[in-house]
């Protein structure tokens, strides 16, 4: 929708910002059709990236389920994806960093719990099957890649934002806070019979033997990518009268509103620095901010990325092995605000504004250039999320972060 497919010269403009590592698509659904791979578009882009001295981190599957003749729930999904991953590695043996499947848990939520995306289901069993298929595909895909490139690094991305709640809904928040890690728990070998979500996989038709086989072969040489937005942290509240009807839902036991925590937490949200630290403590793997975007006026866009940069830098100073902060996305985003559920032609600029003639650089591009040169300019005004203007609902308080972190670790230890 951005038109990048027809504009190879976008890569020169990206290089002009000083960027030397770029997350870039080698998308399964673009390349493979009816079992046959067409590489011309990809070859041209890979050649141009090499000429510009930009190292790609190749995405093999973003949100979606690949070619039109397969789905997230298909029995042979993982094996077919792994075959494609091996073909990519064979064709581009110089590539050493991959995102096999972007946000597997988020994709499963949107596709099989909320019904937004294909196959448009709202079934718990389908969700766990979709998570399993994607994680199995990541495991097999990296195995195929490493037959060609043994040193290949895997970037595992997802939105791991916490769920907060009133005391009455603490049980539901605890479930959602366990569920957000389920993809990494599978891939790192934590899903055994003592895992709190073990039975859900059995109910979805995943055999005990298959689960234990995956647990016996945890994924190595991986970086955990935190995709973080101001909407990532949620608040569940049983007091429905406080919130608009679009936020109302339930779990069959309680009805409640699900809203952005930034809009009512008196203490403010925990922030990406806290999540980077939590992921490091939980898994002992290096971490990165793999998406950080805000659809807002330019000054707030810059302030948001600066805040993310500061949080990541502070976490690194505390000993957390933070590898990078990703500017997502350079060309802006289409239909982000509608979760890609409509074609209403909504567009939010990134480092370049594609809505204007000539696609000029935005203030965000200036921030990128300054930061890469070591100047790190700091906007003088706070972002809207740092002021009382963020509060749309009656303020609520939650337990101190230290207590909630202890609870999270205890939940892991209790597997």
C-alpha positions as CSV (number, residue, x, y, z in Angstrom):
1,X,0.0,0.0,0.0
2,X,3.0,2.3,0.5
3,X,4.1,1.8,-3.1
4,X,7.6,0.5,-2.0
5,X,7.2,-2.5,-4.2
6,X,7.6,-0.2,-7.3
7,X,10.3,2.1,-5.7
8,X,13.7,0.4,-5.3
9,X,15.2,3.9,-4.9
10,X,13.6,4.1,-1.4
11,X,16.6,2.1,-0.4
12,X,19.0,5.0,-1.3
13,X,16.9,7.3,0.8
14,X,17.0,5.0,3.7
15,X,20.8,4.6,3.4
16,X,21.1,8.4,3.4
17,X,19.8,8.4,7.0
18,X,23.0,6.5,8.1
19,X,21.2,3.2,8.7
20,X,23.3,0.2,8.0
21,X,21.0,-2.6,9.3
22,X,17.5,-2.9,7.9
23,X,14.6,-5.3,8.6
24,X,13.5,-6.1,5.2
25,X,10.9,-8.5,3.6
26,X,11.6,-11.8,1.8
27,X,7.9,-12.6,2.2
28,X,6.8,-16.1,1.6
29,X,3.4,-15.0,0.2
30,X,5.2,-12.6,-2.3
31,X,7.8,-15.1,-3.5
32,X,6.0,-18.5,-3.6
33,X,2.9,-19.1,-5.8
34,X,1.5,-22.6,-6.4
35,X,4.7,-24.1,-5.0
36,X,7.0,-22.1,-7.4
37,X,9.3,-19.3,-6.2
38,X,9.8,-16.1,-8.2
39,X,12.9,-14.3,-7.0
40,X,13.4,-11.4,-9.5
41,X,12.0,-8.7,-7.2
42,X,13.9,-10.0,-4.2
43,X,17.1,-10.4,-6.1
44,X,17.1,-6.8,-7.3
45,X,16.5,-5.5,-3.7
46,X,19.2,-7.7,-2.2
47,X,21.7,-6.6,-4.8
48,X,20.8,-2.9,-4.1
49,X,21.1,-3.4,-0.3
50,X,24.6,-5.0,-0.8
51,X,25.7,-2.1,-3.0
52,X,24.5,0.3,-0.3
53,X,26.4,-1.6,2.5
54,X,23.1,-2.3,4.3
55,X,22.9,-5.6,6.1
56,X,19.3,-7.0,5.9
57,X,17.5,-8.8,8.7
58,X,15.1,-10.8,6.5
59,X,11.5,-11.3,7.4
60,X,10.1,-14.5,5.9
61,X,6.5,-14.1,7.2
62,X,5.0,-11.0,8.7
63,X,1.3,-11.0,9.7
64,X,-0.5,-13.6,7.7
65,X,-0.2,-17.3,6.8
66,X,1.9,-17.4,3.6
67,X,0.7,-18.3,0.1
68,X,-3.0,-18.4,-0.6
69,X,-3.3,-22.2,-0.6
70,X,-2.3,-22.7,3.1
71,X,-3.4,-21.3,6.5
72,X,-2.1,-20.9,10.0
73,X,-4.1,-24.0,11.0
74,X,-3.0,-26.3,8.2
75,X,-1.3,-29.6,9.4
76,X,1.7,-29.1,7.0
77,X,2.2,-25.4,7.7
78,X,5.5,-25.8,9.6
79,X,7.1,-28.2,7.2
80,X,6.2,-26.1,4.1
81,X,7.5,-22.9,5.7
82,X,10.7,-24.6,6.7
83,X,11.3,-25.6,3.1
84,X,10.8,-22.0,2.0
85,X,13.2,-20.8,4.7
86,X,15.9,-23.2,3.4
87,X,15.4,-21.9,-0.1
88,X,15.9,-18.3,1.1
89,X,19.1,-19.3,2.9
90,X,20.4,-21.1,-0.1
91,X,19.8,-18.1,-2.4
92,X,21.2,-15.5,0.0
93,X,24.0,-17.3,1.9
94,X,25.5,-14.0,3.1
95,X,22.4,-13.2,5.3
96,X,23.0,-14.1,8.9
97,X,20.0,-12.5,10.6
98,X,16.3,-13.6,10.2
99,X,12.9,-12.9,11.5
100,X,11.3,-16.2,10.5
101,X,7.7,-15.3,11.6
102,X,6.8,-11.9,13.0
103,X,4.7,-11.7,16.2
104,X,3.3,-15.3,16.2
105,X,1.2,-14.8,19.3
106,X,-0.2,-11.5,18.2
107,X,-1.0,-12.9,14.8
108,X,-2.8,-15.9,16.4
109,X,-4.8,-13.5,18.6
110,X,-5.9,-11.3,15.8
111,X,-6.6,-14.3,13.4
112,X,-8.1,-16.9,15.7
113,X,-9.3,-15.2,18.9
114,X,-10.6,-11.8,17.7
115,X,-11.6,-12.8,14.1
116,X,-9.9,-9.7,12.5
117,X,-7.7,-11.6,10.1
118,X,-7.9,-14.8,8.1
119,X,-9.2,-17.4,9.0
120,X,-11.4,-15.0,11.1
121,X,-12.1,-17.3,14.0
122,X,-12.9,-16.7,17.7
123,X,-11.9,-20.0,19.2
124,X,-9.5,-20.8,22.0
125,X,-8.4,-24.1,20.5
126,X,-7.7,-22.5,17.1
127,X,-5.5,-19.9,18.9
128,X,-3.3,-22.5,20.5
129,X,-3.1,-24.5,17.3
130,X,-2.1,-21.3,15.4
131,X,0.6,-20.5,18.0
132,X,1.9,-24.1,17.9
133,X,2.0,-24.1,14.1
134,X,3.9,-20.8,13.9
135,X,6.4,-21.7,16.6
136,X,7.0,-25.2,15.1
137,X,7.6,-23.4,11.8
138,X,10.1,-21.1,13.4
139,X,11.9,-24.1,14.9
140,X,12.0,-26.0,11.7
141,X,12.7,-22.9,9.6
142,X,15.8,-22.0,11.6
143,X,16.9,-25.6,11.4
144,X,16.7,-25.4,7.6
145,X,18.5,-22.0,7.5
146,X,21.3,-23.2,9.8
147,X,22.0,-26.1,7.5
148,X,23.2,-23.4,5.1
149,X,24.3,-20.7,7.5
150,X,25.2,-22.3,10.9
151,X,25.8,-18.9,12.6
152,X,22.4,-17.5,11.7
153,X,20.7,-15.4,14.4
154,X,17.0,-15.6,15.0
155,X,15.1,-12.5,16.0
156,X,11.9,-13.5,17.8
157,X,9.4,-10.6,17.8
158,X,6.1,-10.0,19.6
159,X,4.0,-7.5,21.6
160,X,4.6,-8.6,25.2
161,X,2.7,-5.7,26.8
162,X,1.4,-6.3,30.3
163,X,-2.2,-6.5,31.3
164,X,-3.2,-4.7,34.5
165,X,-6.6,-5.0,36.2
166,X,-8.8,-4.3,39.1
167,X,-8.5,-6.8,42.0
168,X,-11.7,-8.6,40.9
169,X,-10.2,-9.4,37.5
170,X,-6.7,-10.3,38.7
171,X,-7.2,-13.9,37.6
172,X,-7.9,-12.8,34.0
173,X,-4.9,-10.5,34.0
174,X,-2.7,-13.3,35.3
175,X,-3.9,-15.5,32.5
176,X,-3.2,-12.9,29.8
177,X,0.2,-12.1,31.3
178,X,1.1,-15.8,31.0
179,X,-0.3,-16.1,27.5
180,X,1.7,-13.2,26.2
181,X,4.9,-15.3,26.7
182,X,3.6,-18.6,25.3
183,X,5.4,-18.3,22.0
184,X,8.8,-17.9,23.7
185,X,8.0,-20.5,26.3
186,X,7.4,-23.0,23.5
187,X,10.6,-22.1,21.6
188,X,12.8,-22.0,24.6
189,X,11.7,-25.3,26.0
190,X,9.5,-24.2,28.9
191,X,6.3,-25.8,27.9
192,X,6.3,-29.1,29.8
193,X,3.5,-30.8,31.8
194,X,4.0,-28.3,34.7
195,X,3.4,-25.3,32.5
196,X,0.1,-23.4,33.4
197,X,-1.1,-23.5,29.8
198,X,-0.1,-27.1,29.0
199,X,-3.6,-28.4,28.9
200,X,-4.7,-25.8,26.3
201,X,-2.4,-27.4,23.7
202,X,-3.8,-30.8,24.4
203,X,-7.3,-29.5,24.0
204,X,-6.2,-28.0,20.7
205,X,-5.0,-31.4,19.4
206,X,-1.3,-31.0,20.0
207,X,0.1,-34.3,21.3
208,X,2.2,-34.6,24.5
209,X,4.9,-36.2,22.4
210,X,5.1,-33.2,20.0
211,X,5.2,-30.7,22.9
212,X,8.0,-32.6,24.7
213,X,9.9,-32.9,21.5
214,X,9.9,-29.2,21.0
215,X,10.9,-28.6,24.7
216,X,13.8,-31.0,24.2
217,X,15.3,-28.8,21.5
218,X,15.2,-25.2,22.6
219,X,16.0,-22.5,20.1
220,X,19.6,-21.2,20.3
221,X,21.3,-18.0,19.1
222,X,18.1,-16.0,19.4
223,X,17.4,-12.4,20.3
224,X,14.0,-11.4,21.9
225,X,12.4,-8.5,20.0
226,X,10.0,-6.4,22.0
227,X,7.4,-4.6,19.9
228,X,6.1,-1.8,22.1
229,X,3.3,0.7,21.6
230,X,1.4,3.1,23.9
231,X,-1.5,0.6,23.5
232,X,0.5,-2.4,24.4
233,X,-0.3,-2.2,28.1
234,X,-3.9,-2.9,28.9
235,X,-6.3,-2.4,31.9
236,X,-9.2,-4.6,32.6
237,X,-12.0,-3.1,34.7
238,X,-15.3,-4.7,35.8
239,X,-16.9,-1.2,36.3
240,X,-18.4,-1.0,32.8
241,X,-20.1,2.3,33.4
242,X,-16.8,4.1,33.3
243,X,-16.0,3.2,29.7
244,X,-17.5,3.3,26.2
245,X,-19.4,0.3,25.0
246,X,-16.8,-0.5,22.3
247,X,-14.4,-1.5,25.1
248,X,-16.9,-4.0,26.8
249,X,-16.3,-7.7,26.6
250,X,-15.9,-10.7,28.9
251,X,-14.7,-14.2,29.5
252,X,-18.0,-16.1,30.3
253,X,-17.4,-15.5,34.1
254,X,-17.1,-11.7,34.3
255,X,-17.9,-8.8,31.9
256,X,-15.3,-6.0,31.8
257,X,-13.8,-3.2,29.8
258,X,-10.4,-3.6,28.1
259,X,-8.8,-0.2,27.6
260,X,-5.3,1.3,27.1
261,X,-3.6,1.5,30.5
262,X,-2.0,4.8,29.6
263,X,-5.4,6.4,29.7
264,X,-6.1,5.8,33.3
265,X,-3.2,4.4,35.4
266,X,-2.4,7.1,38.0
267,X,1.3,6.0,38.1
268,X,1.6,5.8,34.4
269,X,2.5,2.7,32.3
270,X,5.5,0.5,33.1
271,X,7.2,1.3,29.8
272,X,9.5,-0.6,27.4
273,X,12.5,-0.5,29.7
274,X,10.6,-2.6,32.2
275,X,9.6,-5.2,29.6
276,X,13.2,-5.4,28.3
277,X,14.3,-6.2,31.8
278,X,11.5,-8.7,32.4
279,X,12.3,-10.6,29.2
280,X,16.0,-10.7,30.1
281,X,15.3,-12.0,33.6
282,X,12.8,-14.6,32.4
283,X,14.8,-16.1,29.6
284,X,18.4,-14.9,29.9
285,X,18.6,-14.0,26.2
286,X,19.7,-10.7,24.6
287,X,16.8,-8.4,23.8
288,X,15.9,-5.6,21.4
289,X,13.2,-3.1,20.8
290,X,12.0,-4.5,17.5
291,X,9.1,-2.0,16.8
292,X,8.4,1.4,18.3
293,X,5.9,3.6,16.5
294,X,3.4,6.3,17.4
295,X,0.8,7.7,15.0
296,X,0.8,11.3,16.2
297,X,1.9,14.9,15.3
298,X,5.6,15.0,14.4
299,X,6.8,16.4,17.7
300,X,5.1,13.6,19.6
301,X,6.5,11.0,17.2
302,X,10.0,12.2,17.9
303,X,9.5,12.5,21.6
304,X,8.1,8.9,21.7
305,X,11.2,7.4,19.9
306,X,13.5,9.5,22.1
307,X,11.7,8.1,25.2
308,X,12.1,4.5,23.9
309,X,15.8,5.2,23.1
310,X,16.3,6.5,26.6
311,X,14.6,3.5,28.2
312,X,16.6,1.1,26.2
313,X,19.8,2.9,27.0
314,X,19.0,2.9,30.7
315,X,18.2,-0.8,30.7
316,X,21.5,-1.5,29.0
317,X,23.3,0.6,31.7
318,X,21.6,-1.7,34.3
319,X,23.2,-4.7,32.6
320,X,20.4,-5.8,30.3
321,X,21.9,-6.9,27.0
322,X,19.9,-4.6,24.7
323,X,21.1,-5.1,21.1
324,X,19.1,-2.4,19.2
325,X,16.2,0.0,18.9
326,X,14.3,-0.4,15.6
327,X,12.7,2.7,14.0
328,X,9.4,1.1,12.8
329,X,8.5,2.1,10.3
330,X,10.6,4.2,8.0
331,X,8.0,4.6,5.3
332,X,5.1,5.0,7.7
333,X,2.1,2.7,8.0
334,X,-1.1,2.1,6.1
335,X,-4.3,1.1,7.9
336,X,-2.4,0.6,11.2
337,X,-5.1,2.4,13.1
338,X,-7.7,0.0,11.7
339,X,-5.6,-3.1,12.3
340,X,-5.6,-3.6,8.6
341,X,-9.3,-4.5,8.7
342,X,-10.5,-1.9,6.2
343,X,-9.2,-0.2,3.1
344,X,-10.1,3.4,4.1
345,X,-6.7,4.7,2.9
346,X,-5.4,5.8,6.3
347,X,-1.7,6.6,6.3
348,X,0.6,7.7,9.1
349,X,4.1,9.0,8.2
350,X,7.4,7.6,9.4
351,X,10.8,8.9,8.6
352,X,9.5,9.8,5.2
353,X,6.1,11.3,4.5
354,X,4.6,9.4,1.5
355,X,1.5,11.6,1.5
356,X,3.5,14.6,0.2
357,X,5.0,15.2,-3.2
358,X,8.6,14.0,-3.3
359,X,8.2,12.0,-0.1
360,X,10.1,14.5,2.1
361,X,12.0,13.5,5.3
362,X,10.1,14.1,8.5
363,X,11.3,15.4,11.8
364,X,11.8,11.7,12.7
365,X,14.4,11.4,10.0
366,X,16.3,14.3,11.5
367,X,16.2,12.6,14.9
368,X,17.6,9.4,13.3
369,X,20.5,11.2,11.7
370,X,21.3,13.2,14.8
371,X,21.2,10.1,17.1
372,X,23.4,8.0,14.8
373,X,25.9,10.8,14.8
374,X,25.9,10.9,18.6
375,X,24.1,14.2,19.0
376,X,20.9,12.7,20.4
377,X,18.7,15.8,20.4
378,X,16.0,15.9,23.1
379,X,12.7,17.6,22.4
380,X,12.0,20.1,25.1
381,X,8.3,19.3,25.6
382,X,6.8,16.2,27.1
383,X,4.7,13.8,25.0
384,X,1.0,13.7,25.6
385,X,1.4,10.3,27.4
386,X,3.6,12.1,30.0
387,X,1.0,14.7,31.0
388,X,-2.5,14.6,32.5
389,X,-3.9,15.0,29.0
390,X,-3.5,11.3,28.7
391,X,-6.3,10.5,31.2
392,X,-9.6,9.8,29.5
393,X,-11.1,7.7,32.4
394,X,-11.2,7.9,36.2
395,X,-7.6,7.3,37.4
396,X,-6.8,3.8,38.9
397,X,-3.8,2.5,40.9
398,X,-2.1,-0.8,40.7
399,X,0.4,-2.8,42.8
400,X,4.0,-1.5,42.8
401,X,6.0,-2.8,39.8
402,X,8.5,-4.7,42.0
403,X,5.6,-6.8,43.5
404,X,4.2,-7.5,40.0
405,X,7.7,-8.5,38.7
406,X,8.0,-10.9,41.6
407,X,4.6,-12.3,40.8
408,X,5.6,-12.8,37.1
409,X,8.8,-14.7,38.1
410,X,6.9,-16.8,40.6
411,X,4.4,-17.7,37.9
412,X,7.3,-18.9,35.7
413,X,8.9,-20.9,38.5
414,X,5.6,-22.5,39.2
415,X,5.5,-24.2,35.9
